[in-house]
């Protein structure tokens, strides 16, 4: 039993000295491991983000795409967010067409948007 405990502590010490760590997903990562293999979901979201149009539900995808463009969004599902008032008008338009926003409203900034209940 003592040998098992010593072996455990020695292995923990060796892992921590080499700069390795275990992620929340249970992956062993280190300073030489690429971050996209340690955090594949985050990497996938950064490299292939979900279009803003797809955070709205309430109809089939074809109708949603058509309504998104009618409201002022781009055909690819994105919106030119350089103009905040235009983006807010797109959100208000989607709400008027009875779509529901499914993205989390978990920040103070996000709660200032019409999709999260702001006027």
C-alpha positions as CSV (number, residue, x, y, z in Angstrom):
1,X,0.0,0.0,0.0
2,X,2.8,2.4,0.9
3,X,4.4,1.7,-2.5
4,X,1.2,2.5,-4.3
5,X,0.9,5.8,-2.4
6,X,4.5,6.7,-3.1
7,X,4.2,5.8,-6.7
8,X,1.0,8.0,-7.0
9,X,2.7,11.0,-5.5
10,X,5.8,10.6,-7.6
11,X,3.7,10.4,-10.7
12,X,1.8,13.5,-9.7
13,X,5.1,15.3,-9.0
14,X,6.5,14.3,-12.4
15,X,3.4,15.3,-14.3
16,X,3.3,18.7,-12.6
17,X,7.0,19.3,-13.1
18,X,6.7,18.7,-16.9
19,X,3.9,21.3,-17.2
20,X,1.2,18.8,-17.9
21,X,-2.4,19.3,-16.7
22,X,-5.7,17.5,-17.1
23,X,-8.6,19.5,-18.7
24,X,-12.2,19.4,-17.5
25,X,-12.9,17.0,-20.3
26,X,-10.3,14.6,-18.9
27,X,-7.6,15.2,-21.6
28,X,-3.9,15.2,-20.6
29,X,-2.4,18.4,-22.1
30,X,1.0,20.0,-21.8
31,X,3.0,22.9,-23.0
32,X,3.8,21.2,-26.3
33,X,0.3,19.9,-27.0
34,X,-1.7,22.0,-29.5
35,X,-4.7,23.7,-27.8
36,X,-7.1,22.5,-30.5
37,X,-6.5,18.9,-29.3
38,X,-6.9,19.9,-25.7
39,X,-10.1,21.9,-26.2
40,X,-11.7,20.6,-29.4
41,X,-15.1,22.2,-28.8
42,X,-13.6,25.6,-28.3
43,X,-11.4,25.2,-31.3
44,X,-14.4,24.1,-33.4
45,X,-16.5,27.1,-32.3
46,X,-13.7,29.6,-33.1
47,X,-12.9,28.1,-36.5
48,X,-16.5,27.4,-37.5
49,X,-18.8,29.7,-35.6
50,X,-22.5,29.3,-35.7
51,X,-24.2,32.0,-37.9
52,X,-26.3,34.4,-35.9
53,X,-29.4,33.4,-37.8
54,X,-29.2,29.8,-36.3
55,X,-29.7,31.1,-32.8
56,X,-33.4,31.8,-33.7
57,X,-36.0,29.1,-33.6
58,X,-39.7,29.1,-34.5
59,X,-39.9,27.8,-38.1
60,X,-38.1,25.5,-40.5
61,X,-34.6,26.5,-41.7
62,X,-35.8,27.7,-45.1
63,X,-38.4,30.1,-43.7
64,X,-36.0,31.3,-41.0
65,X,-33.3,32.1,-43.7
66,X,-35.9,34.0,-45.7
67,X,-37.1,35.9,-42.7
68,X,-33.6,36.6,-41.6
69,X,-32.8,38.3,-45.0
70,X,-36.2,40.1,-44.9
71,X,-35.2,41.5,-41.6
72,X,-31.9,42.8,-43.0
73,X,-29.5,40.0,-42.3
74,X,-27.1,38.6,-44.8
75,X,-28.0,35.4,-46.8
76,X,-25.1,33.5,-45.2
77,X,-26.7,33.9,-41.8
78,X,-24.5,36.7,-40.5
79,X,-25.2,40.5,-40.2
80,X,-23.0,43.5,-40.7
81,X,-22.6,44.3,-37.0
82,X,-20.6,47.5,-37.7
83,X,-23.9,49.4,-37.2
84,X,-25.4,48.5,-33.8
85,X,-28.8,50.0,-34.7
86,X,-29.1,47.8,-37.8
87,X,-28.3,44.7,-35.7
88,X,-30.8,45.7,-33.1
89,X,-33.5,46.2,-35.7
90,X,-32.8,42.7,-37.1
91,X,-33.3,41.3,-33.6
92,X,-36.6,43.3,-33.2
93,X,-37.8,42.1,-36.6
94,X,-37.1,38.5,-35.8
95,X,-39.0,38.8,-32.5
96,X,-42.0,40.4,-34.3
97,X,-42.0,37.4,-36.6
98,X,-42.4,35.2,-33.4
99,X,-38.9,33.7,-33.4
100,X,-37.3,32.8,-30.1
101,X,-33.7,33.5,-29.3
102,X,-31.9,30.4,-27.9
103,X,-28.5,31.7,-27.1
104,X,-27.7,32.3,-23.4
105,X,-28.3,35.8,-22.0
106,X,-25.7,35.3,-19.3
107,X,-23.8,38.6,-19.3
108,X,-24.7,42.2,-18.6
109,X,-23.8,43.2,-22.2
110,X,-25.9,40.4,-23.7
111,X,-28.9,41.5,-21.6
112,X,-28.9,44.9,-23.4
113,X,-30.1,43.3,-26.6
114,X,-33.8,43.0,-27.6
115,X,-33.3,39.2,-28.0
116,X,-32.6,39.0,-24.2
117,X,-35.5,41.1,-23.1
118,X,-34.2,44.7,-23.5
119,X,-36.6,47.2,-25.2
